[in-house]
């Protein structure tokens, strides 16, 4: 975890995550209150980890409007965007796998070409959510990005 990957929104999400988890390894998804992080919620995402994930891969259960825009999709229909935006990029999958393996926050900096063919550079933090038994149910994250 290098300091150049940190951004104010990542720090805000980490602080919130740490507050929610208290003395536990990580908080539960049901503990997350979008209103408590309303300032950064449009830049956040939630990925469900369940039997479907194990069969077909990671999928977003929430994707903030600013992230839908980064991916180059239409924010007027977020339900369509959720299904059309993929988490199948190899670097992203490797980082999500790392969160599941280490059960710790993971920071990443990379780039991709969005659905409109534009170059997007991003920084993201990914945080595990789950249960006291150590099972992860979701990965919550925040992504800051720019078009180039």
N, C-alpha and C positions, 0 to 999 in steps of 0.2 A: 504494500500500500504506500504509494509515493504521494508526497504533498501536492505535486502539480495536478494530481487527479481530483483534488478536492475543490469544490465550488461551494458557495454559500448555501445553495439548495441541498447539496449532498450533506453538508454539515447539519443543516436543519433536520433532514430526514434521519440522519444517524442519531442526533440528540433525541428526537421523538422516539425512535426505535429503542434506544437505551432506557428512556423513561418508562416505556410500556413494558419492557422485559423485566424491570426490577432486578430481582436476584436470580431470574431464570436464564437459560441459555438464549432464548429468543421469545418474543411475544406470540400470541395467537392471532390469526387473521381477524377473528371477531373483536379483538381489542382495538383495531385500527378505526379511527374516526376521521374520515376525510375532512370534516369541518375544522378539526384541530390543526390540520396542515393545509388549509384551503389555499394559502399563498403559493404553494408548490404543487398541489394536487394535479393541476393540468399537465405537469411535466412528469407525473408518476405513472407507474404501471404495476399490475399484479398478475402473476402467472400462477395458475393452479397446478398442483402436483397431485395426481391421482392415477387411477387405473388407465384412464384414457391417455394421460401423459406417457405412461410406460409403453403403451401400444403405438401411438402415433406421434409422439413428441410433445414438446412444450407448446402451450397455447396461452394467449392473453385472456384473462377474465376481466381485466380493466385496462384501458389504454387512454391516458389523458389526451384532451384535444390538441395540445401542443405537440404531442408525440405522433398523433395521427397526421398532423401537418408535416412533421419531419419526414415521415415515411412517404409523403406525397399523395396521401389519399384524401377523400372528401370528408371533412369534419361534420357535414350536415347529416350524415347517416353513420353514426358511430358503430351501430351493430354490424353493418356491412364491413366497415373498416376492421373491426375486431377479427372477422373471419378471413379477410383478404390479406392482412399484414402477417407475415411469417416470422417465426423465431428460428427458422432453419439455417440461418447464416452460421457457418462453422465457428467463427470466433465467439459469437453470442452463445451458441450451444455449449462450447467449452467452458465459458464463464458460468453459465447456469449449472453445468455439471459440477464445477468447482464449489459453488455455494452448497449444493446437495452433499458433496463429499466432505467438505470441511465444516459445514454448519456454521460458517462465519461470514461476515460481510466480505464482498468482493468488489473491487473497483476496476474499471476498464476504460480504456481510451482507444478508439478505433474510428473507422469510417465505413461507409457503404454508399451505393448508388440507389437512390429512392425510386419509387414507381414512376416518377416523372423524368427519370434519367439525370437527376441532379446529384452532385457529390455532397454528402453529409458527413461532417466530422462530429464526433460526439464523445462525451464523458458520461459515465454512468456508475452508480453504486447499486449493488444488489444485496438485499438483506433477507435472511431466512425468517419465515414465520412458521409456527408449528405448535407442538404439544410438549408437555412436560416429559413425556417418554422419549423425547429426542427425534420424533418423526416430523419431517418438514411437510407442511400442507400447501404452502405458497411461497413465492419469492416476490418481495416488494422491492421496487426500485424507483430511481429518479434519473432522468436523462436530460442533460443540457446539450444543445447541438447548434451548429451553424451550417448554412449552405455555402458551398464554394464552387 
